[in-house]
Amino acid sequence: MTASPPALLDPPQWPDRYGPELYHYAYRRVHNADAAAELVQEAFLSALAARASFRGEASERSWLFVILKRKLVDFYRQQARQPLAAAPEADPEEEAPGPLFGPDGHWLPAHAPQPWPAADAALEQQELQQILAACQRRLPPRQQLVFARRFVEEISTEEVCQELALSAANFWVLVHRAKLSLRRCLERHWLGTPPPTSAA
Amino acid sequence: MFLPAFVRDCRTATRLIERRADAALAPGERLRLWAHLHLCVYCRRYQVQSQLLSRLAPGLAAGPPPVSAELRARWKARIAAASGEVE
């Protein structure tokens, strides 16, 4: 098969033509502005280096998307390799998101869920959402990513596992930890100070 | 202690609560979770609160910050620099 002339590609125009679209795509998948910008840049540079292989079978645009998706896969793999100081996640059987539970698996008294006031007022919902956003940013990267993909973007479990190259067991460990941390974070910052003891 | 272990095992119960939000549990798991929730007010709270988190989460889907002129310029500069290297 003969290569189409590389003139079909117009690299100096890429940032204006496809930058925003690629960036948007990357952002939704990494939930981090700097990482998204970096990924788009890497995609541009890889595309540039590989432009001899562009055959013009696909549009310039979809070719760039293919390259960006590869960069995302690399990004996810990198995240998976990152050692996590906050919580050891290497072993999916090791289920200890900090000492929330005692040795028998029961809630430690300091961490047992407290009753929350009903948050049906729109204002309260908004306030809650802001706290939740702040709490989400404090999760370890992989939990943050899994939570963002599954609950914020509402992608199916199967798709998230595939995308992030996670086993189902690993996925559930991450979801469980993320929910436990977010619940705890919200309780502390929403209800503030010492939890009440009376039942709701 | 005569009670079965799952009565105290909130770690497992909360995990099952998360999984159940996504798909049906195996019959044994369902029964254990049902019994646990019957006895454990903390995990009943956890379940309600976890569901609230799930409902609130889609509201966090803020659009990405717009692509700034600086960012575009940076991309262009990198492309230009790399083009020089390639050619």
Boltz contact constraints between the chains, C-beta under 6 A:
constraints:
  - contact:
      token1: [A, 11]
      token2: [B, 79]
      max_distance: 6.0
  - contact:
      token1: [A, 15]
      token2: [B, 72]
      max_distance: 6.0
  - contact:
      token1: [A, 15]
      token2: [B, 75]
      max_distance: 6.0
  - contact:
      token1: [A, 15]
      token2: [B, 76]
      max_distance: 6.0
  - contact:
      token1: [A, 19]
      token2: [B, 67]
      max_distance: 6.0
  - contact:
      token1: [A, 19]
      token2: [B, 72]
      max_distance: 6.0
  - contact:
      token1: [A, 20]
      token2: [B, 67]
      max_distance: 6.0
  - contact:
      token1: [A, 23]
      token2: [B, 67]
      max_distance: 6.0
  - contact:
      token1: [A, 24]
      token2: [B, 64]
      max_distance: 6.0
  - contact:
      token1: [A, 27]
      token2: [B, 64]
      max_distance: 6.0
  - contact:
      token1: [A, 33]
      token2: [B, 65]
      max_distance: 6.0
  - contact:
      token1: [A, 37]
      token2: [B, 71]
      max_distance: 6.0
  - contact:
      token1: [A, 41]
      token2: [B, 75]
      max_distance: 6.0
  - contact:
      token1: [A, 41]
      token2: [B, 78]
      max_distance: 6.0
  - contact:
      token1: [A, 44]
      token2: [B, 75]
      max_distance: 6.0
  - contact:
      token1: [A, 44]
      token2: [B, 79]
      max_distance: 6.0
  - contact:
      token1: [A, 45]
      token2: [B, 82]
      max_distance: 6.0
  - contact:
      token1: [A, 48]
      token2: [B, 82]
      max_distance: 6.0
  - contact:
      token1: [A, 101]
      token2: [B, 11]
      max_distance: 6.0
  - contact:
      token1: [A, 104]
      token2: [B, 8]
      max_distance: 6.0
  - contact:
      token1: [A, 105]
      token2: [B, 9]
      max_distance: 6.0
  - contact:
      token1: [A, 105]
      token2: [B, 10]
      max_distance: 6.0
  - contact:
      token1: [A, 105]
      token2: [B, 11]
      max_distance: 6.0
  - contact:
      token1: [A, 105]
      token2: [B, 12]
      max_distance: 6.0
  - contact:
      token1: [A, 106]
      token2: [B, 8]
      max_distance: 6.0
  - contact:
      token1: [A, 106]
      token2: [B, 10]
      max_distance: 6.0
  - contact:
      token1: [A, 107]
      token2: [B, 10]
      max_distance: 6.0
  - contact:
      token1: [A, 107]
      token2: [B, 42]
      max_distance: 6.0
  - contact:
      token1: [A, 112]
      token2: [B, 42]
      max_distance: 6.0
  - contact:
      token1: [A, 113]
      token2: [B, 42]
      max_distance: 6.0
  - contact:
      token1: [A, 113]
      token2: [B, 45]
      max_distance: 6.0
  - contact:
      token1: [A, 113]
      token2: [B, 46]
      max_distance: 6.0
  - contact:
      token1: [A, 128]
      token2: [B, 56]
      max_distance: 6.0
  - contact:
      token1: [A, 129]
      token2: [B, 56]
      max_distance: 6.0
  - contact:
      token1: [A, 129]
      token2: [B, 59]
      max_distance: 6.0
  - contact:
      token1: [A, 132]
      token2: [B, 56]
      max_distance: 6.0
  - contact:
      token1: [A, 133]
      token2: [B, 60]
      max_distance: 6.0
  - contact:
      token1: [A, 151]
      token2: [B, 54]
      max_distance: 6.0
  - contact:
      token1: [A, 151]
      token2: [B, 57]
      max_distance: 6.0
  - contact:
      token1: [A, 152]
      token2: [B, 57]
      max_distance: 6.0
  - contact:
      token1: [A, 152]
      token2: [B, 60]
      max_distance: 6.0
  - contact:
      token1: [A, 152]
      token2: [B, 61]
      max_distance: 6.0
  - contact:
      token1: [A, 154]
      token2: [B, 58]
      max_distance: 6.0
  - contact:
      token1: [A, 157]
      token2: [B, 22]
      max_distance: 6.0
  - contact:
      token1: [A, 175]
      token2: [B, 18]
      max_distance: 6.0
  - contact:
      token1: [A, 176]
      token2: [B, 15]
      max_distance: 6.0
  - contact:
      token1: [A, 176]
      token2: [B, 18]
      max_distance: 6.0
  - contact:
      token1: [A, 179]
      token2: [B, 18]
      max_distance: 6.0
  - contact:
      token1: [A, 179]
      token2: [B, 50]
      max_distance: 6.0
  - contact:
      token1: [A, 182]
      token2: [B, 53]
      max_distance: 6.0
  - contact:
      token1: [A, 183]
      token2: [B, 49]
      max_distance: 6.0
